[in-house]
Amino acid sequence: MSLLHHHEEATFDPLRLAQRSLVVKAAFVLAGTLALALASQISVPMVPVPITMQTFAITMIGALYGWRLGAITILAWLGEAMVGFPVLAGGAGGIAPFMGPTAGYLVSFPIIGALVGWLAERGWSGDRVVRSFLAHLSANILCLAIGGAWLAALIGAEKGWLLGVAPFILGAVLKSALAAAVLKTAQVYSGKAKLN
C-alpha cells in the first residue's frame, strides 16, 4: 500500500467537499456561518464569558469541511461579527467583542477549527472515535488556553483561570464527546465504520 493510497483512506470528507465546485463550496461557507451564528445563541449565561455551543460548531465545521474550508468559514463568520451582524453569543457583533474579555477566544476559533480539520483529514475523526474525541478536546483546550491567557492579561492570572478556564473544562470534555459521537454516527450511517 502506498503512502498516497493510505492517506486517501484516512481522509475524512463525508460531505465530499474536495470534489465540489467553487460555487458549492461558497454555499457551504454561507451555511456554515449560519450554523455558527445559530450555535452561538445556544448559551448558558456566565460572566465574563458565556458557555455556548460555538466551540462544538467550530470543531464540527473543521471536521466536516476540512482545515482550509473550515478556517475560511470561521473567518467569514468572524468577519460578519466584525461588521456588526449579531452572530456571536447573545447576539453580539461589532468590534467590541474583539477587544474585550472574549477576544482571545474569538482569535482562537479559526485556529481550533483548522486544527480539528487537519487532524480529521489524517484520520482523527469518524470511525476512530477515541482519536476524534482527542482532536476535539485538544482544540477545546487550546481555545481555553488562548482565551484564558487574554483574559488573564486583562484581569489577572487567578481571575482569568477562575472565570475564563476552570468553569469551561467540563463543557469542553462534554462537547468533545458529543462531537466524536456525532461523527461516529455519521460514519456508521454512511456504512464505512471500523472497529479500531
C-alpha positions, 0 to 999 in steps of 0.5 A: 500500500502506498503512502498516497493510497493510505492517506486517501483512506484516512481522509475524512470528507463525508460531505465530499467537499474536495470534489465540489465546485467553487460555487458549492463550496461558497454555499457551504461557507454561507451555511456554515456561518449560519450554523455558527451564528445559530450555535452561538445563541445556544448559551448558558449565561456566565460572566465574563464569558458565556458557555455556548455551543460555538466551540462544538460548531467550530470543531464540527465545521473543521471536521466536516469541511476540512482545515482550509474550508473550515478556517475560511468559514470561521473567518467569514463568520468572524468577519460578519461579527466584525461588521456588526451582524449579531452572530456571536453569543447573545447576539453580539457583533461589532468590534467590541467583542474583539477587544474585550474579555472574549477576544482571545477566544474569538482569535482562537476559533479559526485556529481550533477549527483548522486544527480539528480539520487537519487532524480529521483529514489524517484520520482523527475523526469518524470511525476512530472515535477515541482519536476524534474525541482527542482532536476535539478536546485538544482544540477545546483546550487550546481555545481555553488556553488562548482565551484564558491567557487574554483574559488573564492579561486583562484581569489577572492570572487567578481571575482569568483561570477562575472565570475564563478556564476552570468553569469551561473544562467540563463543557469542553470534555462534554462537547468533545464527546458529543462531537466524536459521537456525532461523527461516529454516527455519521460514519456508521450511517454512511456504512464505512465504520471500523472497529479500531 
